[in-house]
Amino acid sequence: AQPNRMESQEDFLTDIGYYQFLSELDQSSLDARSQDVFSKLQSKVKECQQRFFSVGELELNLKQARLETTEASRRDAVDQKRNDELVDKIRAKEESVNTIRSSMEDKRVLVEKLEMENEELKRKIDV
């Protein structure tokens, strides 16, 4: 399990000795220059804390974006499968139409041939 952002921040500040430094520091005995340095240090720690928070927010945003991307990919795959199935059905219908057209043409040719034979037979009979 990954430590949460606050635990990481506290671990970092502990690792660099910040909390120990604070516990050992007697602020009342600091001269003006040391007070200024200490104030800058506290400002930098607050800045670090804000950055830790920002990084945490970015990590959450990234995690959410990954989840959304995964879901979108899943939906796209489902849609693509459905579209492929529809395209296959359309192709099958087109093949059926072409087969029927071809069959109709063959029958038309056969009917014309039979009509010509019939006309020829009628002429022979009339002769």
Buried (B, 14 or more C-beta within 10 A) or exposed (E): EEEEBEEBBBEEBEEEEBEEEBEEEEEEEBEEEEEEEBEEBEEEBEEBBEEBEEEBEEEEEEEEEEEEEEEEEEEEEEEEEEEEEEEEEEEEEEEEEEEEEEEEEEEEEEEEEEEEEEEEEEEEEEE
